[in-house]
C-alpha cells in the first residue's frame, strides 16, 4: 500500500523525531509508567504508529471492502448505514410471567431482539421440583419446565415479529424444540422463525461447566441441530460459538479468538464427518464475543476474527458460499469488569465496551445493567443499558460510516498481531489433536487459569488499576435496588409444573420419551422426536433424563 521511498522517508523522519523531539521531553518529564501494554494480551503499545508498522499490508488481500472477502471491514456492504445492529437485553426473570412482563417492557422501550436467560436447573436439564434444583429455581434466569412455560413467556408476542436469542447449551436441542413447537402452535411457518440458540457445549467443558452428556453424544446433538435448522428453520442460527464465557473465565483477547474459532473448527469437522456439506450449514453458524474496556484491542479482535474465519472456512473446509465464510457475531459487554463498588462507574464501562463492539462491526449487542455485579438488573438499569445503545446508534456518529477505524496504523498493526498470535495458538491446538483433545487434557483450561491468576495478582498488587476498587475508592455501601426471586415464587413454579403433569396425556408423554430413547440408541436425527415430546408437554427434566438413560452423564 505504501511506496518504498515514502516508507524509508517516514523511518528516517521518525528517527529524527525520536532524537530531537521526543527524547528531550522524556528526559525532562518521563511518562506515566515504564511500559504500556494492551489490556489482556500484554502486547507492547508503541508510543507512535506510522505506515512503517503496516508496511506489508495488502489492501485487497488483508482488508478489502465491506461485504467482500476477507470481510475485515464488515460482512455487509452497507453495515449500519443500511440497518442498525440488533439491540438485545439479556432477560429471564424468575418466572415465565415476570419474563413476559419484562419482554413487553423492553419491546415498548425500543428493543429490537429478545434474549432469553435460563435458570441453572434448566441449563442442567432438571425440572424445578428436582432435588438438584433446590434453591436455584428462577435465580439466574427464567425457569422453563415445559412448553406451558414457553407459552407464558411469549404470551401476546408473535414469534413472527421477534428475533430471539436463547442462552442454553447442553439441553439446547430441547429448548429449540420448544421454540419450534410454539411457532407451530402460533401458526408461524418454520422458515420464518428468527433467532439464535447458543448450543455451544465445548465452551461449557472449558469455562462454565453446565454440561450434561459426554462429548461424543453432545456433538451428535449439536450436529442434529445443524441438520434440522438447515432444512427446517433457515433463518435461525443453529449455534452461537461462544468466546464470551472463555474470556470471562480469564482468557486474553488472542486466546478468546483462538479458542472460539478452534471450537468452530471442531463443530464444522463434526458436522462434515456426519455427512453434512459445509455450505449447507455454515451460513447458520454464528459467534458470540465479549467486549472489554480497551477499545482498540477489542476493535482489532473483531476485525481479525472475520478475516481469520474467512481463511479457515475456505482453506480448511473448502467453503464456496460467501455466507459460509462470513463471521457474524453477537457481542455482550464484559460482566466480569463490573464492580459492586461505585456501581455508577459501570455505566461508563459498558458505554466504552459497547462503542468498541459497534466500531468492530457487531451484528447484535447486549449491554449489561450497572447492577449486574450484585443481582439481576432492575427495569431502570436495563433501560439505561438499552439507552446506551440507542444513544450510540443515533447520537454518537459511530454508526454513520463503515469500519471507521480502518487505516489507523495502530488498529491495523494490532489486528495483524492478534491474528498472528491466535493462529499460533490454533497451531498448538492442532498439534494436540484438536480442540476436543486439548479440552479433555485440560491444556485449554490451564492456559486460561494462568492468565486469570496473573491478572488477579496485578490487581491485588496495584499494577492494574480498577477504578473504585484499588484506586479512587470511596467508603460507601452500594445504593441500588436488588431484583430477588422469592421462595414463594419458586414454590409457585413447582405448583405450575405439577398442574401440567396432572392435565397432560401421560400415555402420550411416555410414548414420546420411549421414542427419544430408541432414536438415541440409533443414529437418527433426534430433533423431530424432541418436538413431539415437548408438544405432549413432556418436561425438560424428563426429556433430558431419557437421553441420560442412553448417553450417560459427563463427569468432568
C-alpha positions in Angstrom: 0.0 0.0 0.0 2.9 2.3 0.5 5.8 3.4 -1.7 9.2 2.1 -0.6 10.8 5.5 -0.9 8.0 7.1 1.2 8.4 4.4 3.8 12.1 5.0 4.1 11.5 8.7 4.4 9.0 8.0 7.2 11.5 5.8 9.0 14.2 8.5 8.8 11.7 11.1 9.9 10.7 9.0 12.9 14.3 8.5 14.0 14.8 12.3 13.8 11.6 12.9 15.8 12.7 10.3 18.4 16.1 12.0 18.9 15.3 15.7 18.5 11.6 16.0 19.7 10.7 13.1 22.0 13.8 12.3 23.9 14.4 15.7 25.4 10.8 15.7 26.7 11.2 12.2 28.1 14.4 13.2 29.9 12.7 16.1 31.5 9.2 14.7 32.3 9.2 11.0 31.7 6.0 9.0 31.0 3.2 7.9 33.3 4.6 4.4 33.6 7.5 2.3 32.4 5.6 0.3 29.8 2.3 0.4 28.1 0.5 -2.8 27.0 -2.8 -4.0 25.7 -5.4 -4.7 28.3 -5.3 -8.5 28.4 -2.6 -9.8 25.9 0.2 -7.7 27.4 1.4 -6.7 23.9 3.6 -3.7 24.0 1.9 -0.5 22.8 4.4 1.7 21.0 4.3 5.5 21.6 3.6 6.1 17.9 2.4 4.2 14.9 3.2 5.1 11.3 2.8 3.5 7.9 6.0 1.6 8.6 4.1 -0.5 11.1 1.8 -1.8 8.4 4.2 -1.7 5.5 3.2 -5.3 4.5 -0.5 -4.6 4.5 -2.1 -5.5 1.2 -5.4 -3.7 0.9 -7.2 -6.2 -1.4 -6.0 -9.3 0.4 -6.0 -8.1 4.0 -8.8 -5.5 4.1 -10.9 -5.4 1.0 -14.3 -3.7 1.0 -17.3 -4.2 3.3 -19.2 -7.3 2.2 -16.3 -8.6 0.2 -13.6 -11.2 1.3 -11.9 -11.3 3.7 -14.6 -9.3 5.4 -12.2 -7.5 7.7 -14.2 -4.3 7.1 -17.6 -5.9 7.7 -19.8 -8.7 6.4 -22.4 -6.4 4.8 -21.8 -3.8 2.1 -23.9 -1.2 3.9 -23.4 -2.2 7.6 -25.2 0.2 10.0 -26.0 2.8 7.2 -28.5 0.2 5.9 -29.6 -1.4 9.2 -28.5 -0.9 12.8 -27.3 -3.9 14.9 -30.0 -5.8 16.8 -30.3 -4.4 20.3 -30.8 -7.2 22.8 -31.0 -7.1 26.6 -30.5 -10.3 28.4 -33.8 -11.0 30.2 -35.0 -14.0 32.1 -36.7 -13.2 35.3 -37.6 -15.9 37.9 -40.9 -16.9 36.5 -42.4 -17.1 33.0 -44.9 -14.4 33.9 -42.2 -12.0 35.0 -40.1 -12.7 31.9 -43.1 -12.0 29.7 -43.7 -8.7 31.5 -40.0 -7.7 31.1 -40.1 -8.6 27.3 -43.2 -6.4 26.8 -41.4 -3.6 28.7 -38.3 -3.9 26.5 -40.2 -4.1 23.3 -42.1 -0.9 24.3 -38.8 0.8 25.1 -37.4 0.1 21.6 -35.5 -3.2 21.9 -35.3 -5.0 18.6 -34.5 -8.5 19.7 -35.2 -10.7 22.7 -32.6 -12.5 24.6 -33.5 -15.3 26.9 -31.7 -16.2 30.1 -32.5 -19.5 31.8 -32.1 -20.6 35.4 -29.4 -23.1 36.4 -31.8 -26.1 36.7 -33.0 -25.6 33.2 -29.4 -25.2 31.9 -28.6 -28.5 33.6 -31.6 -30.3 32.3 -33.5 -30.6 35.6 -37.1 -29.7 36.4 -37.9 -27.1 39.1 -39.0 -29.8 41.6 -35.9 -31.9 41.3 -33.6 -32.3 44.3 -30.7 -30.8 42.3 -32.8 -27.7 41.6 -33.4 -26.8 45.2 -32.8 -23.2 46.0 -31.8 -22.3 42.4 -35.2 -22.1 40.7 -35.5 -18.8 38.8 -32.4 -17.3 40.3 -30.1 -16.8 37.2 -32.9 -16.6 34.7 -36.3 -17.9 33.8 -37.4 -21.4 34.9 -38.6 -23.4 31.9 -40.1 -26.8 32.7 -42.4 -27.4 29.8 -44.0 -25.9 26.7 -46.5 -24.3 29.0 -43.8 -22.0 30.4 -42.8 -21.1 26.8 -46.4 -20.3 26.1 -46.5 -17.9 29.0 -43.1 -16.3 28.2 -44.3 -15.4 24.7 -47.9 -14.6 25.6 -49.2 -11.9 23.2 -45.8 -11.9 21.4 -45.8 -13.5 18.0 -42.7 -15.4 17.0 -43.1 -13.9 13.5 -42.4 -10.4 14.9 -39.3 -11.1 17.1 -35.8 -12.5 16.8 -35.0 -14.5 20.0 -31.5 -15.5 21.3 -31.5 -18.3 23.8 -28.5 -18.8 26.1 -28.8 -22.5 26.6 -26.2 -25.2 25.8 -26.4 -28.8 27.0 -30.2 -29.0 26.6 -30.2 -26.6 23.6 -31.9 -29.1 21.3 -34.8 -29.4 23.8 -35.3 -25.6 24.1 -35.1 -25.2 20.3 -37.8 -27.9 20.1 -40.0 -25.9 22.4 -39.5 -22.7 20.3 -40.3 -24.6 17.1 -43.4 -26.2 18.8 -44.6 -22.8 20.0 -44.1 -21.4 16.5 -46.2 -24.3 15.1 -48.8 -23.6 17.7 -48.9 -19.9 16.7 -49.1 -20.7 13.0 -45.7 -19.2 12.2 -44.0 -21.1 9.3 -40.8 -22.6 10.5 -38.8 -20.9 7.8 -39.9 -17.5 9.3 -38.6 -18.3 12.8 -35.6 -16.0 13.6 -33.1 -16.1 16.3 -30.1 -18.0 17.7 -29.6 -21.0 20.0 -26.3 -20.9 21.8 -25.8 -24.7 21.6 -22.0 -24.5 22.4 -21.1 -27.3 24.7 -17.3 -27.2 24.1 -17.0 -23.9 26.0 -19.0 -25.5 28.8 -16.3 -28.1 29.3 -13.8 -25.2 29.2 -15.4 -22.5 31.3 -19.0 -22.7 32.5 -19.4 -26.4 33.4 -23.1 -26.6 32.7 -22.8 -29.7 30.7 -24.9 -32.9 30.8 -23.7 -35.5 28.4 -20.2 -36.7 27.4 -18.6 -35.0 24.4 -19.5 -37.6 21.7 -23.3 -37.6 22.2 -23.1 -33.8 22.9 -21.5 -33.3 19.5 -24.2 -35.5 17.9 -26.9 -33.4 19.4 -25.3 -30.3 18.0 -24.9 -31.7 14.5 -28.5 -32.8 14.7 -29.5 -29.2 15.3 -27.3 -28.1 12.4 -29.0 -30.5 10.1 -32.5 -29.7 11.3 -32.1 -25.9 11.1 -30.6 -26.1 7.6 -33.7 -28.0 6.4 -36.5 -26.6 8.6 -35.5 -23.2 10.0 -33.1 -21.5 7.6 -33.4 -18.1 9.3 -32.5 -19.5 12.7 -28.8 -19.6 13.7 -28.1 -23.2 14.8 -25.2 -22.3 17.2 -23.6 -19.3 18.8 -20.0 -20.3 19.2 -19.1 -18.5 22.3 -15.8 -16.9 23.2 -17.6 -14.7 25.8 -17.5 -17.2 28.6 -14.0 -18.2 27.8 -12.9 -14.5 28.0 -14.9 -14.1 31.3 -13.0 -17.1 32.7 -9.8 -15.1 32.2 -8.6 -15.6 28.7 -6.7 -13.0 26.8 -8.1 -11.4 23.6 -5.9 -13.6 21.4 -6.9 -16.7 23.4 -10.6 -15.8 23.1 -10.1 -15.6 19.3 -8.2 -18.8 19.0 -10.3 -20.9 21.4 -13.6 -19.7 19.9 -12.5 -20.3 16.3 -11.0 -23.6 17.5 -14.4 -24.6 18.8 -15.9 -23.6 15.4 -13.4 -25.8 13.6 -14.3 -28.7 15.8 -18.1 -28.2 15.1 -17.6 -28.0 11.4 -15.4 -31.1 11.4 -18.0 -33.0 13.4 -20.8 -31.9 11.0 -18.8 -32.8 7.9 -17.9 -36.1 9.4 -21.6 -36.7 9.9 -22.1 -36.2 6.2 -23.3 -32.6 6.1 -22.0 -30.4 3.3 -20.2 -27.3 4.8 -22.1 -24.8 2.6 -25.4 -26.3 3.7 -25.0 -25.5 7.4 -22.1 -23.0 7.8 -24.3 -19.9 6.9 -26.3 -20.6 10.1 -23.2 -20.6 12.3 -22.9 -17.5 14.5 -20.4 -16.4 17.1 -20.5 -14.7 20.4 -17.7 -12.5 21.8 -17.1 -10.3 24.8 -16.2 -6.7 24.6 -13.8 -5.3 27.2 -12.5 -1.9 28.2 -9.6 -1.4 25.8 -11.5 -0.1 22.8 -8.7 -0.5 20.3 -7.8 -4.1 21.3 -11.5 -5.1 21.1 -12.0 -3.5 17.7 -8.8 -5.2 16.4 -10.0 -8.5 17.8 -13.4 -8.3 16.0 -11.8 -7.4 12.7 -9.2 -10.2 13.0 -12.0 -12.7 13.8 -13.7 -12.0 10.5 -10.6 -12.3 8.5 -9.5 -15.5 10.2 -12.8 -17.3 9.8 -12.9 -16.4 6.0 -9.5 -18.1 5.7 -10.4 -21.1 7.8 -13.6 -21.9 6.1 -12.2 -21.6 2.6 -8.7 -23.1 3.1 -9.5 -25.8 5.6 -13.1 -26.8 4.7 -13.4 -25.7 1.0 -16.4 -23.5 1.6 -17.6 -21.8 -1.6 -20.7 -19.9 -0.5 -19.9 -16.4 0.7 -22.3 -16.7 3.6 -20.3 -19.7 4.8 -17.2 -17.5 5.1 -18.8 -14.6 6.8 -18.3 -14.5 10.6 -21.4 -12.9 12.1 -21.4 -12.3 15.8 -23.3 -11.1 18.8 -21.4 -9.1 21.5 -22.0 -8.7 25.2 -20.3 -6.2 27.3 -18.0 -7.7 29.9 -19.8 -8.8 33.1 -16.5 -9.6 34.9 -15.4 -5.9 34.6 -18.5 -4.7 36.5 -17.9 -3.8 40.2 -20.1 -3.7 43.2 -18.2 -0.6 44.3 -19.4 2.7 42.8 -21.8 0.9 40.6 -22.4 4.1 38.5 -18.9 3.6 37.1 -20.3 0.5 35.4 -22.5 2.7 33.1 -19.3 4.3 31.8 -17.5 0.9 31.4 -20.5 -0.5 29.5 -20.6 2.5 27.2 -17.0 2.2 26.1 -17.4 -1.6 25.7 -20.5 -1.0 23.5 -18.6 1.6 21.5 -15.9 -1.0 20.8 -18.4 -3.6 19.6 -20.0 -1.1 17.2 -16.7 0.2 15.9 -15.8 -3.5 15.4 -18.9 -4.3 13.4 -21.1 -6.5 15.6 -24.4 -7.8 14.3 -26.2 -7.7 17.7 -25.3 -6.3 21.1 -26.3 -6.8 24.7 -25.3 -4.1 27.2 -25.1 -5.1 30.8 -27.0 -3.3 33.5 -24.9 -1.3 36.0 -26.1 -3.5 38.9 -25.3 -6.9 37.5 -22.3 -7.4 39.8 -24.9 -7.5 42.6 -28.1 -9.1 41.2 -30.3 -9.4 38.2 -30.7 -6.0 36.7 -33.7 -3.8 37.6 -36.0 -2.3 35.0 -34.4 1.1 35.5 -30.8 -0.2 35.0 -31.9 -2.3 31.9 -33.5 0.9 30.4 -30.2 2.8 30.9 -28.3 -0.1 29.3 -30.6 0.0 26.3 -30.5 3.8 26.1 -26.7 3.4 25.9 -27.1 1.5 22.7 -29.7 3.9 21.3 -27.5 7.0 22.1 -24.6 5.2 20.4 -26.8 4.4 17.3 -28.5 7.8 16.9 -26.2 10.4 18.5 -22.6 9.4 18.5 -21.9 9.1 14.8 -20.2 5.7 15.3 -22.8 4.1 13.0 -22.6 6.6 10.2 -19.7 5.1 8.3 -18.4 1.6 7.8 -15.3 0.4 9.8 -14.4 4.0 10.9 -11.0 2.9 12.4 -9.8 1.2 9.3 -6.5 2.7 8.2 -5.4 3.6 11.7 -1.8 2.4 11.8 -2.3 1.3 15.4 -5.5 -0.6 14.8 -4.2 -2.3 11.6 -1.0 -3.3 13.3 -2.9 -4.6 16.4 -5.3 -6.5 14.1 -2.3 -8.2 12.5 -0.7 -9.0 15.8 -3.8 -10.5 17.3 -4.4 -12.6 14.2 -0.9 -13.9 14.2 -0.9 -14.8 17.9 -4.4 -16.5 17.5 -3.2 -18.6 14.5 -0.1 -19.7 16.5 -2.4 -20.9 19.4 -4.6 -22.7 16.8 -1.4 -24.4 15.5 -0.7 -25.6 19.1 -4.2 -26.9 19.3 -3.8 -28.8 16.1 -0.6 -30.4 17.4 -2.6 -31.6 20.4 -5.2 -33.3 18.2 -7.8 -30.5 18.0 -10.0 -28.6 20.5 -11.8 -31.6 21.9 -8.5 -33.4 22.8 -7.0 -30.1 24.1 -10.1 -29.7 26.3 -10.0 -33.3 27.6 -6.3 -32.9 28.5 -7.2 -29.6 30.2 -4.5 -27.8 28.2 -7.0 -25.1 27.3 -8.2 -24.7 30.9 -4.7 -24.4 32.3 -3.8 -21.6 29.8 -6.9 -19.6 30.8 -6.2 -20.2 34.5 -2.7 -19.0 34.2 -3.8 -15.7 32.7 -6.6 -15.3 35.3 -4.2 -15.8 38.1 -1.7 -13.3 36.7 -4.4 -10.6 36.1 -5.7 -11.0 39.7 -2.2 -10.7 41.1 -1.8 -7.5 39.1 -5.0 -6.1 40.6 -4.1 -7.2 44.1 -0.6 -5.6 43.9 -1.9 -2.4 42.3 -0.2 -2.9 39.0 -3.6 -2.9 37.2 -5.9 -0.1 38.2 -9.6 -0.9 38.7 -11.3 2.4 39.3 -13.2 2.4 42.6 -11.7 -1.0 43.7 -8.0 -0.5 44.2 -7.8 3.2 43.2 -10.1 6.2 43.6 -12.0 4.4 46.3 -14.9 5.8 48.5 -16.3 4.4 51.7 -19.9 3.8 50.9 -22.4 1.0 50.5 -23.9 0.4 47.0 -27.3 2.2 46.9 -29.2 0.0 44.4 -32.4 -1.8 44.2 -32.0 -5.6 44.0 -34.1 -8.0 42.0 -34.7 -11.1 44.0 -36.6 -14.4 43.4 -38.6 -15.2 46.5 -39.2 -18.6 48.0 -42.9 -18.2 47.3 -42.2 -17.7 43.6 -40.1 -20.8 43.5 -43.0 -22.8 45.1 -45.5 -21.4 42.6 -43.3 -22.6 39.7 -43.3 -26.1 41.2 -47.1 -25.9 41.6 -47.4 -24.9 37.9 -45.3 -27.9 36.9 -47.5 -30.2 39.0 -50.6 -28.8 37.2 -49.0 -29.5 33.8 -48.4 -33.1 34.8 -51.9 -33.5 36.0 -53.5 -32.2 32.9 -51.4 -33.8 30.1 -51.9 -37.2 28.5 -49.4 -39.4 30.4 -49.6 -42.2 27.8 -48.5 -39.7 25.0 -45.7 -38.5 27.2 -44.3 -42.0 27.9 -44.6 -42.9 24.2 -42.7 -39.8 23.2 -39.9 -40.4 25.7 -39.6 -44.1 24.6 -39.2 -42.8 21.0 -36.4 -40.5 22.1 -34.6 -43.4 23.8 -34.9 -45.6 20.7 -33.7 -42.8 18.4 -30.8 -42.1 20.7 -29.8 -45.7 20.6 -29.6 -45.4 16.8 -28.3 -42.7 14.5 -31.5 -40.8 13.6 -31.8 -37.0 14.0 -33.3 -36.5 17.4 -35.0 -33.1 16.7 -38.3 -34.5 15.4 -38.7 -36.7 18.4 -37.9 -33.9 20.8 -40.5 -31.7 19.1 -43.1 -34.5 19.5 -42.2 -34.8 23.2 -42.5 -31.1 24.0 -45.8 -30.9 22.2 -47.0 -33.7 24.5 -45.9 -31.5 27.4 -43.0 -33.8 28.5 -40.8 -31.7 30.7 -37.2 -30.6 30.2 -36.1 -32.9 33.0 -38.0 -35.9 31.6 -36.6 -35.4 28.1 -33.0 -34.9 29.3 -33.3 -38.0 31.5 -34.5 -40.1 28.6 -31.2 -39.1 26.8 -29.2 -39.6 30.0 -30.5 -43.2 30.0 -28.7 -43.7 26.7 -25.8 -41.2 26.7 -24.9 -41.2 30.4 -23.5 -38.1 32.1 -20.2 -36.4 31.8 -18.0 -36.4 34.9 -15.6 -33.6 34.4 
